[in-house]
Amino acid sequence: MKAIQILGITFLFAAAMLSNSFAQDNTKVGLPEGAIARLGKGGINLMRFSPDGTRLTVGTDVGVWVYDVPTGEEMALFTGHKGQVSTLAFSSDGKTLASGGFNNPVIQLWDAETGNKLSTLLSTEKHHSTTVLAFSQDNTTLISLDRFGKIIHWSVATGKRLANRSRNVGSYDVVTVSQDGNTFATGNQHGKIYLSDSTTGRQLASIRGHTQLLASLKSVLGWTDRPPQDEEVQALAFSSDGKMLMSGGENKIVGLWNVEKRTKHATLKGHKEWLTAVAFSTDGKTAASGDAGKVIKLWDVGTGRERATLRGHKSTINALTFTPDNAPLYAGCLVSGSADGTIRFWNPSTGQELLTFTTGHTESVKAVAFSKNDTTLASAAFNGIVEIWSLKTAQELATFTKAESDLTGAVAFSHDATHFAIRGGSGAIAFDPLGFGGTASGPGPGNIQLWNIATGEQIPGPWEDAGDNAKALAFSPDKKILVADFGRQGIRSWDLNTRLELFHFHTAEPFGRKFAFSPTGTLFATNGTHVQTHVWDVDTHAEITPPNIQEVSALAFSPGGIILAHGHHRDGIVFWHVTPTGIKEHSRIPKSQRGFSDVLTFSPDGKILLDPKLDIWDPIIQLWDVETGEELKTLSGHTEHIETLVFSHDGKTLASGSADGTVLLWDWEAVTAERVPDNK
């Protein structure tokens, strides 16, 4: 392993000049029509260094971020992908970068020096997903493998498909490619690993990998009803010479395999959580493995002994890579990307953390809220971290971390973004870089916390002792009531001024619910998949649920509170007219195919209903005319499902928070300028 090298002042100055000439306002790059800014960088899927080590490229859920290594500055954000970027490849001369990923019908080729797009390689399949890319040795051909195991060869010069007779390599859950581009390694949920020729698709070998032989045999023979557990292969990496393969599994074990002999070299034990990332050093002597428990371990490949345990990240390790040995700065260092939003550099010899290289790569935005004067916006991620954004500059102003946890069971903002309620807890989560979502265990027990974001103080109250199984939280519009769902124990609420319990609605459903208050706070509704819908009068505690309302996936009150909309995965959208004497069905939009989306929102004037959903794999927001039931427009721009929709208090800006880790800000006047009837 080479020592970390010190960079000369001349090179630093030149690199800084190049970085500045490359720079752009990344909050506005690649925005969809009607959007005015993107907050957040998206979750990290993978990282790749340029061959000379001067640039670090990061594939995220929203594009490719390019960093200048000597200065640490953002050089560019490459967009143009419809879905996530979960595969990257540099040509051997470092001049060309290829990018692709999940739900991406295109592969992009970029000039790595200028940042210009060279060409777009277009799949004929609408929802094509490229999982791995590799250049041929002479850089004239790009080899891609899609989610269904199909190999395609492309001409780098023309962007056209090349004739080939390749076979399908079969289904898999994780994949990697050797540095020379000749061999694919794939792993599946049954613990099997397969090696395939990247030109022909011919299977070269199969490795039992992480399968539990005795448990599998018992299952096959019918001696047990339980299938083998924790077998899934979750991470793979080749050594730079292609002679070794490393695998990480759900069984928390790292396997080292001799590719030429098809034999196991070593079994590395010590992790306490699922393996989520693995990588070899350039010289192949050191192996790095990261897990869902925030831990990175370094191993001696020759002896199989653990060298060091690295701690510092606050969430799952999403990606690992080593800087090239010829890099002018940080040569041979380990670089880790985490769901905590940071990328960090480590000295692999000592295990010392050298620096936090960058931050802001958020995973999964769960809630958003505007300040009362609409100058700032607060967003909460899956781990309870709250970020405060300037709506004038689209830059982060502050980060609130006092409510941070491994992952949240429930989260809510007050309508003016001053208060934050959370039930966090301990657990582990492994995000899927080749698809949506991930696998989680937990969160473990955690009581409700109430925070004043402005002062940073926790507000004590009886909610802290109400129990550790709160599945949903909500504030009333006037910020006077906090409501919590405790499953079979019912729904409880407290007056935030007096700390007294206001109502306790007894329900028997064990599943989590969603809450909706009417704008005046006088009505309160609950809903959820496989959960009975209820509507209550907050003052009298009387239930006024219509007898024929079904289990619904989403609820929303109109701004005037006279219309209640509900979405159902089969029956579309149903509007109910709310009167002092009860609730009666008003109209329907049966052609809304909603799936199981749990979000609905009215426009500030109540004339348009916003209906987020997945159009096959594409996250969209459909706009419906409330009076006529006609579709007005479709908004798209996120790459994973939409978690929340909130309007600013002046009604001019819409914020959409997504599982892709970003918030999109939309100019509502621009969005509705076309296709909205004049009389509306």
N, C-alpha and C positions, 0 to 999 in steps of 0.2 A: 504494500500500500504506500503510495507516494505521500510525502509530507504536504501539508497545506502550504501553498505558495503565496507570496506577497506580490501584489500587483503594482507596477510602476505608475508614477503620477501621469506620465504621458499617455499610457493606455487608458487610464481612468478618464482622463479628459476627453479623449477621442470617443470612448464608449458613451460618455454622458452626452456628447454632441449628437451622436447617432440616435441615442434614445430620445432626445428632445425633438429631433426632426421626424421621428417615427410616431410621436405621441398624438393622442386624440382624446376627445371628450367621450369616454367610454360609456357614460350614462345615456348617451343618445345614439350609439352605434347600432345599426340594424333594427331600429324600432319598427313595429308594425304601424299601419296607418291609424292615426288618431291618438297614438301614445306619445307622451312628451318626455318621459324619462324612465329609466330602469334603475331600481335601487337594489343593490346586492350583485354578487358575481356568480351565483349558482354554486351548487355543490360540486366538489372535486371528484372526478371519476378516475383520472390517471394523469401522469406527468412524464414528459420526455425532454431530455436535453438535446440541443443541437450537437453535432459531432465534435465541434470545437469547444463546447461547454460554456459559450458566452450567452446563450439564451435558454431559458426554461419555458417550455410550453405546457399549459395546463388545460386538459380537456374537462369541461364542466357541463352542467345541464343547460347552459345557454350559449356556449360557444367556446372558442379557443383563446385563452389569455396568454399573451406573450410577455415575458419579463426579461429585462436586461440584467444578467447576473452580477456584473461588477457594481452597478448602481442600485439594484433592487427595484427599479422603477417599472411601472407598467408601460410597455411599448405599444401594445395594440390589443384589440379584441376583434377576433375574426368571427364573423357571423355568416348567415346565409344558410345555416342548417335548420331544418324544420323541427328536429328533435334534439336529443342530447348528443354531445360529443364524447364518445367513450373509446375511440381508437385514434391514434396518431402515429405517423411514421415519417422520419426524415430520410431523404436520399443520402447515400453514402458520402456525397460531396457537400452535404449540408445546404444545398441551394434550394431544395424543394421540400415543402411540408405537405403531407396528405392528412386529411381529417374526415372522419365519418362517425357513425354511431347509431344508437337505438332510434327507431322511427324516423330515420333519415333516408329519404329516397335519393340523396345525392352524396357523392364524395367530392370534396373540394381540394384543389391543388393550389398552393400558395407559394409565392416567391418569398423565401425566408429572409432575404436581405431587405427587400423594399416593403413587404407586407401586402403587395398587390396580389389579387386573385388571378391565377394563371388560367384555370379552366374548371369546369364542373362536369363530373362524370355522372350521368343520369341513369338511374335504374328504371326499368320499365314498370316496376311494381311500386304502387303508391306508397305503401308502408314498409318499404324495404329497410332492413336494419343491418348495417355493416358492423361486425364485431371486432375484426382485426384487419390491419393493413400491413403490407410489406413491399418494399421495392426490390426488384431483381438486382443482381450484383452490378450490372452495367447501367442501372437507373433508367432503362428504357421501358420497363414494364412495371405496372403496379398490380399486386395480387391482393384480392379482397376475399374475405369469407363472410357470408351473411348468417343471420340468426338461425336459418334452417339448414346450415351446413353446406351451402352451395358455394363453390369456388369460381371466381370470375377473374380473368386476366384483362388488363386495360393497357392501351398504348398511352404512355405519358405524353407523347408528342401530339397525338390527335384527340385523345380523350375517348376513343372508340373502344368497344369490346373487341378482343382478339379471339379468333376461333380457337377452341380447345375442346378436348374430350374429357374434361375433368369429371370425376364422380362426386357424389354428395358424401361428406364425411360423417353424416349422422347428427343426431340431436346432442346438445350439450348445454351446460350451464355456465361454464367459464372456459376461456380460451387464451392462448398466447402463441407467439410465433418466434422461431429462432432468429438470431440476428442476421443470418445470411438469407432469410426468407424461404428456406427450403422445407421447413417442417412446422406443421401445426401440432400443438398439444391441446387436447380438449378434455375437460372433466365434467362429470355429471353428478346428479343427486344420489346415485347409488354408490359413489365412491370410486368409480372406474375412471381411468385415465387412458386416452388413446393418442397414439402418434400417427400422423398422416402426412403423406407427401403433398406439399402445397401446389404442385403442378398438376398431378394426376388425381389427387384425392385418395389414392390408394392407401389403405391402412397398413402402417409399418409394424405396429406392435400395440398390444394392450397391456396395461398394468393394473393390477388389482387395487392399487392405490390405498384408499381409506376405507375399503370395505371390511366389515367384520365377518371373517370367513365362517366362524362357528355359528353366529347369529343368522347369517344368510342361509347356511345349510339347514338349520332348524326351520326357518321360514319356508324354504322350498319343500322340505319333507312334511310340512304340516304339523311339526311338533310344537309350534307356538303360533298364537294368533297375532303376536306383535311383530311388525316388520323391524328390520335393523334400524337403529336410531343413530343420528349424528354422523351420517356417512358422507354427506355432500361435500364435494370438492369446491372450495370457494376462492382459491387463488392459485395461480401457476406462473412460473417464470423460468426461462432458459438462462444458463450461463452464457457469457459472450461468445465462447467457442462452441456452444451447442452441445457439449459433451455431458452436461449435467442438467437435470430438471428438478425444480423445487415445487412442492405442492403444499398447500395449507387447507385444512379441512374444518368442518363443523365439529369434528371430534377433538379439536384443540391441539392437534399434532401436526408437526411439519415433517414432510418426507423429502429426502434427497435421493435422487434416482440417477443411476448410470445409464445414459441414453444408448450408448453403443452396446452395452451388455444386457440392457433391459432388466437390470437388477437394482434392488434397493441398496443405496450406499449407507444411509443412516436414517434413524428415526429420532427426531428432536422433540423432547417433551419439556414443558415448563409453562406454557401458556394456560391461563385460567378461563379464557373466553374464546369464541370462534375466531379462526384465522380469517383475516380480511385482505391482507396484502403481503406479498413476498418479493424479494429482489436479491440478485447477486451483485457483488462488487465487480468492477471491470476486470480485475485479474482473477476472478472466480474463487478467491480464497476465503471470502467472507460472505455469509448469508444473513439477510435481514428479514425478519417476520414481524408483522403488526397484527393486532387483534381488536376485537370490539370492546375490549376492556381498557383501551387507551395506552396499552403497553407495546413497546417495540423491543425485540431481542436481537442481539447479534451473536452469530455462531461461527465457529471455526469449521470450515467445510471439510478439511482434512481429518480432523479428530472427532467432529460432531459435538464438541463441547461448547457450552455457552460462554461467550466472552463478556457480555454486558447486558443489562436491562436498562432501557431508556424510558424515563418518565418525564412528562411535561405537558403533553397534550391533554385536553380536557374532554375529549370524545373519541369516537371510533377512528382508527387509522384507515383511511380510504385508499392511500396510494404510497408506494415507496419506490425510490430510484437512487442511483449513485451518480455523482458528477463524473464525467470522463477524466481519466488520469492525465490527459493533456490539457485540461482546462487551465486558463491563466489565473483563476482564483478558485479557492475551495476544491482543488483537485482531489478526487477520491472520497469526497464527503458523502454521507448519507443524507438524503432529503426525504422528508415525510410530509404528506398532506393529510389533513384530518377533517372530520365532520365538525370540529370546533371552529372551522373557518380559517385556520392558519396553515402556513407552510413553514417548516423549520429545517435548519441545517444542523448536522451533528458531526462531531469528530468521531469516526468509527474506531479509532485506536483507543481513545479514552472514554468514549460514551458521553463526552461533554457537549451540551447544547451550545452552538456557536451564535445563532441568531434566529429570531423570528423573521422570516424573509418577507412574508406578506400576510394580510388578514382579509376578512370580508367574504370568504367563500362559504356563504350560508347554505345550510341544508334545511329545506322545508319551513316556509313561513306559515305559522298557524293562525295569527291574528294581526290585524292592523287597526289603527285609530288615528283620527286627525285631532290636533289641538283645537281649542275653541276658536281661535283666530285664524286657523288654517295656515299657519306659517310653518308648522312642523308636522311630521307624521311619525308615529311609533309602530314598530313591527316586532313581533315576538316569534322566535324560532322554536324548533322542536325541543330544544334543550332549555327553554326558559330565558334565554338571553334576549334582552330588549335593546333595540337600536333606535336612536332618535335621529331623524333625517330632516335637513333643511329642504323645504319645498321650493325655495328660490334657487338654490345652487345644486340640488339633488345630491349633496354630500352629507356624509354622516357627521353629526354634531357630538354625539355622546353614546356611550354604551352602558347599559344598566345590567350588571351581572350578579346582583345579590340574590336573585331568585333562580340562579343557574342550577340545573340538575342534569342527570344523565338523559332523561327524556320526560316529557310532560304527560300526565294523565288528563289534565284539563287546564285551560288557560282562557283569560278574558281581559279585555280593556274596558274601562269606563268610556263613555261616549266622547269625553273631552281629552282622553289619553293621559289623564293625570294619575289614575289609579290602575293597578295591575293585580289580578288575582290568579293564583296558580296552585295546582296540586302536582308537584314534581315528585320524582323518586329515583331510586337507583335501578339500574338495569343495563342492558346492552342492546345495541342496534347495529345491524350490518346492512348498509344501503346497497341496492342492486345497481351496478354500473352498466348493466346490459338491459335495463328495463325500468319499470316504475317501482317506487317504494323500497321496501326492504323487509328484513326479518328482525323482530324485536323480542326480547325477554324482559318483562317488567312493564311499567315501572314498579319497583318495590314500594313498600309503605311510605307514604308522605302525606302530611296533613296540609290543609288549605292555608296558604299564606296570602296576606293582603298587604300591598305595598303602595306607598305614595312615591311615585316615580320622581317627582320634582324635588322632594327633600331627601329621597333615598332611605326613608324610614319605614320600618315594618309596623303595621297597625294591628295591635292585639285585639282579640275578640273571641267570642264563643265558637266561631267557625274553626279556630285552631284545634279545638277538642271535639269537633263533630264527627271525626272519623277519618280514616286514611284511604277510603275507597271512592272519593268523589270522581264521577265520570264526566261531569260537565259543569261549567260555571258561567254566570252571566250577571251583568249589572242592569238595573232598571235605567231608563233614559235619563232620569233626574239624578242618578248616582246615589240614591238614598237606600237602595235595596241590593243585597248580594244574594243570589240564588245558587244552590248547589244540588246536583243530582247524586243520590247515594244508592241507585239501583233498587234493590228489594226493600231498602230502608226508606224509600220515598224521596220527595223533594222538599228541601228545607230552605228557609230564607231568613235574613236578619236585617234589621234596620241599622244602617251603618253609623247613625248618630247616637242612638240609644243603646246599641249592642243587643237589643231584645229580639227574640225570634218572633217573626210576623205570622208565618203560616207554615204548615207542614202537610203537604199533600201526600197521602199514602197511595203508593202504586206498587205493583208486584213484579214489574218487569226487571230482569237482571241486566238487560242490555243498556248501553249508553244512549242518552237522548240529546237532542238539540233543543235550545230554548228560543222563544221569540216573544218580546214585549210589544204591545201596541205603542205608538208614539207617545201617548199620554201616560203610559205605564199602568193603565187601569185594567188591561187584559194581559193574560200570560198564557202562552201556549207551549206545549211540548210535543215532540215527534221523534221518530227514528225508525230505521229498518227493523222489522219484527218487534216494534214497540207500539202500543196503543196510543193514538193521538188524543190529547186532552186540551181543553181551553177553559180557563178559570177567570172569574172576576176577582181581582186582587183585593178589593176592599171588602167584599162580602164572603169571599172564599167559596162562592157557589160555582159549581161546574156547569158550563153552558155549551158543552161539546155537542155538535149535531149528532144525532143517533146514527146517521148513515155515512159519516166520514170514515175513511179507511186508514189503515196504517200507511203513513206517508213518509217520504224521504226528506222533504224540505217544507218549511213554512215561512211566510213573510207577511207582515201587515203593511198596508199602503200607508203613505205619510199622513193621511187624514184619519187612518184607523178604521175606515168604513169597509175596506176590502181585506179579506184574508185569503192569500193564495197558498195552495199546497201543490206539491209535485208528487206524482206517483210513477213508479217505473213502468207500469202498464197503461194507466189511464191518462197520462199526460199531466196537464196543469188544470186545476179546478179553482175557480174563484168563488168565494163566499161573501155574501153581503151581511155586514155586522150591524145590527140594530139594537136599540135598548131592550127589545123584547126577546132577542135571540139571534141566531145565525142561520141564514138560508142560502142554498146554492144559487149562484148568480149566473155563471157561464163556465165554459170549458175551452181548453185548447188541446184537443185529443191528439193532434199530430206531433206534439212535443214528445219525442222519444228520449227520456231522461236518463235511462240507466239507473244508477243508485246515487247520483249526485245529491248532496245534502245542503246545497246553497241555493237560495232564491233571494232577489233583492228588487225592490221597486225603485224607479227613478224618483228624483226629488219632487216632481210634479204628479207622480202617481200614474202617469199615462203609459209608461213602458215597464215591462217586467224583464229583468235580467236573469238569464237561465244558463248557468255554467254546466258543462257536461263534457263527456268524451265522445267525439265523433269517430268511432272505431278506436283509434289511438290518439287522435288529435284533440287536445284541450281547447275548447272554444267557449265563447259566451254568446248565446243567442238572445236577441232583443225582440220582444213580442209586443204588439199593440194590444193593450189591455182591453180596449173597447171592441175591436174587430177580431182579435185573435190572429191577426196576420203577422208573419215574420217580417221584421224590418231590416235586420242587419245581423251579421255574425262578426265577432271580434276574435282574433287569434293572435298569439304571440308567446304564450307560455308553452313549455315543453312537458310539463307534468300537470296533474289535475289541480284545479283551482280550489283553494281552501277557504277563501274569504273574499267578499266584495263589500266595500264601504265607500260612501260618498262623503266628500267634504261638507262642512256645515253650510257653505254658500252654494252648494250644489254644482259647482263648476268643474270639480275634479273627481274622477273615479279611481280608487285604488284596488287593484286585484292582487292578492297574495297567493302564492302557489307553492306546491311541493317541490318545484324546481329551485327553490331558495331565493326567489326574487319577488319584488313588488313592481308592477307596472302601473304608472300613472297615466291616466287617459284624460284628454281634454273633452269633456262631455258635450260641449257645444259643437266641436268639430266632429265628434262621433255621430251626433244626431242631425248634422247639417243636411245629410242626404237620406233619401228613402223614408223620411218621416213625413206623413201627410200634413199639409198646411193647417188643417183644422184641428190638429192635435197640439 
